[in-house]
Amino acid sequence: MNKNQTIVTALAFLPTVLVLIIVFTWFAIQSRKTRPPVKDKLLRAPGESLRRQIDKFDENGPLYFGLILLFGPVCMSLLAGLAKLRLNSPHLLAEIILFSGLLLIVTMLFAWKIIKVLAHLRNLSLGFRGERAVGEELNKLMLDGCLVYHDIPSDADWNIDHVVVAPTGVFVIETKTRRKGKCPKGKRDYEVFYDGRTLEFPHCKDSHGIDQVKASAKWLGRHLSNAIAEDVRAIPILTIPGWLITNRVKPGNGELLVLSHKQIRAAILDGKERVLNDKRMRQIAHQLEQRCRDVEF
């Protein structure tokens, strides 16, 4: 490519660059002219942390797809350039084969990276929808005098999916959304068994989420106890939305409950004695609001 061709190519991109400059400048000016009508920060909604991760992908999405669109033409241009430069080489065919092999390796690595990114986004979206479904069920508890909070940040780099402050106690709820699929003959593809230690799905066994929700409940209980100078015990609940949960053990008072999202209301309210008065509930709610009210309007 000679000097004139380089100049012509650069000029071809000039209108696009100018449009982008004008658009971003206009938005920057408009942002400075106005301000949000509400100054107070909002409470976190179900799946807030996952939503923020998905938003980051949405911001970088055009870059990923731009790279995908440019990848093919760039590689073909390099191959054509190599052929042109080495046209008289006695080893031209071998060099093209070698370059094509390297190009295939780079293509596979590039495709693998894109697949990983898209798989991660797919899992984030599944988790977000699961937390939304659980959040909708929990929000109904407010009609029964409960207080409900979502996506509570901890002191470290993790969060609690949901917390319900009910007259019957404080409940920490961790949502683990699992896909359904084909299962071995004789098993139901929508049922999971809990034996006190592991979760048995139609296609596998694991304990994903069990230790996590227990640790979250212990942390929250300590945090609230220190904050209000009264002993607060948080009861852990692991919920797997959309699945039929069959418990093979009868949990004792305060032990882990594994439930579908439709079973949580009954587990919190039905047949339970009141252990928190209105004052204590307000004290606990104040501590949770301080952590959850950080969403800009």
N, C-alpha and C positions, 0 to 999 in steps of 0.2 A: 504494500500500500504506500503510494507516494504522498508527498506533502499536500497536494491539492485534494486527494481523496480523503485524507485525514480531516482537512478543514470542512469539506462537504459533509462528512459523517457527523462531525461535531455540530455543525449548523442544523442538521436534521433533528438533533435532540433538543435544540434550543427552545422551540415552542413549548415542548412538554415541561422543561425546567421552569420556564417563565410562568406557565399555568400553575404549577405546584407552588412557586414562590408567592404568587398572587393569592391563591386559596389560603395558604397557611398564614399569610400576613393578615388577611381579612378576618380570619377566625381569632387571631391573637388580639386584634384591635377590638373586636366585638366582645371578647371575654373581659377586657379591661373596662369596657363601658358599663357593664352590668354586674350585679352581684346576686347571689341566691336570696330568695325571699325569706327563707327560714335559717336562722343563725344556729339553732341548736342541732347537735348531731343526733342521728337516728340510731335506734337499736338494730343490732344485727338480725338479719332474716335467716331462715333455715338455709344451710349450705353457703353461707357468706364467704367462707375461706375458699371453697371450691369455685364459687362464682368468680372470685378475684383471679384465681389461676386460669379459668377459662377466658376471662377478659384479656389476660396477658397473651394467650394464644391468639385471640382475635386481633390483637394489635400487631402481632408478628406474622399472622396468617398470610397477608399479601406478600411478605418477603419470601416465605417458604414456597408459595406457588409461583412467584416470580423467578426464583432459582430453578424450579422445575421446568418452567417454560424456556428459560435461557440455556439450560444444561445441554439439550440436544443440539441446537444451532452452534453453540460454542465448541462442542466436541467435534462436530462435522467440519467446522472451520479449521480447527487444529489439524485434523486428519488431512484435509485438502491442502493446507499450507505445508505440511510435512511432505506430501506427495510432490508438490510443486518444487520445493527446495531440493529434494533428493531425487528428482526425476531421472537424472543420469547416473545415479548410484547403482553399482552392480548388485548391491544387496537390498534394493528397493522393496522387493516382495517380503523379504524377511523382516525388514524394519516396519513395514505396514502391519504385518501379522503381530509383531511384538507390541507395537503401539496399540493395536486393536485389543490385544489381550489385557494390557494395562487399562485401557478404556473400559473394558468389560468389568474389571475388578472395581474400578472407581464407581462405575454405574451401580454395581451391586451394593457397595458400601453406602452410596447416596440413597438408594432405594430403601435399604435397611434402616437408615436414620429417619427417613420420612415415615416409614411404617411404624417405628417406635414412637415418634411424635404423635401420629394419628391414633395409635392404640392408647397412648396416655390420655389424649383428649377424650377418647371414647369412654375410658374408665372414669374420668372426671365428670363427664356428663351423666353417666349412670349413677355415680355417687350423689351428684347434685339433685337429680330427680328423686332418688330414694330419700334424701333428707327433706326435700320438699313434701313428699307424701307423708312422712312421719310427722313433720311440723304441722301439717294441716290437721292431723288427728289430735296432736297435743294441744293445739290452739283451742280446740273445743272444750278442753278442761277449764278454760277461763270462765265458762258459764257455770261451773261448779265451785267457783271461788278460788281456783288455783292460779298461780302465777307461772308463766312459761317464758323461758329465755332460750335463745339459740346461739350456737357457735361461740361459746364463751372462751376467750383466750386464757391460757394459763400463764405461769411465770416463764415457761420455756417456749420452744417453738412447736407447740401443738395446741389443740383446742378440744373442748368438750362439745359434742354435737348439740345436745339439748339438756336443759335442767328444768325440772318441774318442782316448784315450791307449793306443796299442798298442805292442808290441815293435817294430813296423815304422815307428813315427813318430806324430806328432800330427796329427789330421785335424779340420778345421773343416767342419761340415756345415750348410748352409742349406737349409731346406725351403720350396719354393714349390708350393703345392697349386693345381692348375688344374682347372676343370670341363671335362667333355667335352660335345660337342654335335654338331650336324649339320656336315658338312664338304662341300667341293666334290667333285664326282664324280671318281673316280680316286684320291682320297686316303683314307688310313685314319684314322678318327676317334680313334685311340688312340696315334698315332705322332708323335714330335717329333724333328726333326733339329737337330744342333748342328754348326756349321761353324767353331768357334773364336772366333766373335764374337757370333753371334746364335742365337736359338732359333726354329726354324720349326715352328709348330703348324699343324694342318690349316686353320685359319681366319685365322691372322695370324702376323706375325713380330715379335719383340721381344727385348730382352736383359735382361728383368727378373730381378734376383737375381745376375747375373754379377759386376758391379762390387761389389755388396754383399758377396758371400762372399769375393772376393779381398781387399777392404779388411779384413774381419773376420780373415782368416788372417794378414795382415800385422800387424794390431794385436796379436793374441794372441801371435804369434811374438816381437814386441818386448817385450811384457809379461812373458812367461815367461823370456825371455833376461835381462832386467834383474833379475827376481826371484830366479833361481837362479844368476846369474852364469855361465851357460853358453849357447852358441848353440843356440837351438831354432827349428826351421823348421816352420811349420804348413802342411799341404797342404789347399787348399780343395776341397770337394765340393759341387756343387749337385745336389740331388735333387728330382725331380718325381714324387711317389708315384703309382703306378697307370698310368704312361705307359710305352710302349716307346720307349727312347732309342736313336737311331741316330746314332753319332758319325761325322762326315765327315772328322775329323782324328784323328790318333793323338797324344794328349797326351804330352809328355815328362815326365821325372821332376820332380815337385813342381808341375806345372802343373795348372790347373783340370780337374777331372773332372765330367762331367755324367752322372748315373746315375739309374736308378729305385731305389727303396728296397730292392728285392730284390737289387740288384747290389753294394751297398756292402761286404758282408762279403768277397766275393771280391776286390774292388779293394784292400781293406786288408790282407788276409792271404795270398792265394794267390800263391806264387812270390816273395814279398818277403823281403829279408834283414832281420835284426834290427839296429836302430840305437840302441835304448834299452835299457839294462840295468834291473834291478829298482829300483835306488837312484834312477836318474834318473826313472823312472816315478812313484815315490813322491813325489819332490820336486815334479814337475809336478802330481800329483794334489792335493797339499797346497795349492798356489796356487789351483787351481780350486775346491776345497772351500771355501776362505775366501770366495769370491765367490758360490757357489751355496747355501750353508747359511744361508738367511735366512727359511725358511718357518715360521711359528708353528704349534705343535702344536694 
